Each structure stands twice: as C-alpha cells, then as structure tokens.
Amino acid sequence: MGERCQEGFELLKVDKREFVPATLDDEVRVDRLCKDLLHRFYNESMDAGLSPEEATALAGAADYFVRDFVVSIKSRSIFDERPGIVRQFAGNWYIVNTIDPLIAEIDRFLAGIKAFYRFLHGHQLISLKFLQAIEAECAERDYYEGRIESFWAITGDGYLAWEKECTLKNA
C-alpha cells in the first residue's frame, strides 16, 4: 500500500516538471494533465461525501481557473508557488473577460479554487505556506466586489489606472 494523504486517499505521484508549459504544444499536454488531476479531485470530493452536484460545482470552478487562466493565459504551472495568481484572476482577468461579472460567480470560483488547492496540499503537492496564500486571496471577497464596481465606474482613460492596481503583467 502506498502512502496516504490527510484525507486517507493514496498520495498522488506527480512529476511537477511535467506541468510547466513552454510551448503551445506543451500547453495542450499540460491542459490534459490538469484535466486528469481535476478529475481525480472531483472523484475524491465525492468519495469524501460531496454530492455529484457539489463536486461538479467545485471541480468546474477550479477547472476554469486552472486550465483557462493559470495554464492558458499565464502560461504557468499550477505548482508554481508565486502568490497573487488568484488576485489576478478574480480582481482583473475574470472581470475584464466576462460580459457581466458577478460577485456570486466569483464566490463560486473562489470556493472551487480553495478546495482544489487544499486537495493539492493534502497530496503534499504544494506547501502549507502557498495554500495559506491561496486561501487568503480567496478570502478577499470585498476587494473583488469593489473591483467589479470600480471597473463599471471607469471613465475616459481610467482603465490603465484600474488595471495597474491589480495588474496581470507580473506575479
């Protein structure tokens, strides 16, 4: 029997280096790896007692963040432990790239992101320090709600100042 994670499931054996996208072909390969990992997250969520609907909601929210933002937009590994990625997603990218950004939808994404990164930590794939950073960024609901409001209040050339406050350019 293999080593077990905190939740009692067998620990995942993952080569984190395989999750680093360097080219467009790599991005497609990493996307597939992330999809497999998200499927495992979904199954373990149900095995831990969540209903299929609850597990689907969490996995779907995490999927959008991981595959569409972290891998596709940021070209980063999900194991890259630089804080700020959730803030960039919820405080900028989601708002700019959604026709009608809603805090309720951000809440759903944040719940999925937090659960998925707890899953990664439970399998010893990320550090406690990084999990805590992710959880802290997920707890900034008021900030994200304010970002939506300030986005709709932009006038003239105010977008650059708005973007600079929570930029996608670094971190």
Salt bridges, closest charged atoms under 4 A:
ASP15 OD1 - ARG17 NE 2.98
ASP26 OD1 - ARG29 NH2 3.39
ASP31 OD1 - ARG67 NE 2.79
GLU44 OE2 - ARG40 NE 2.57
GLU44 OE1 - HIS123 NE2 2.94
ASP63 OD1 - ARG67 NH1 2.74
ASP80 OD2 - ARG76 NE 3.44
ASP80 OD2 - ARG82 NH2 2.63
GLU105 OE2 - ARG108 NH2 3.48
ASP107 OD1 - ARG141 NE 2.92
GLU135 OE2 - ARG118 NE 2.53
GLU140 OE1 - ARG87 NE 2.64
GLU145 OE1 - ARG141 NH1 3.42
GLU163 OE1 - LYS169 NZ 3.38
GLU165 OE1 - ARG147 NH1 3.68
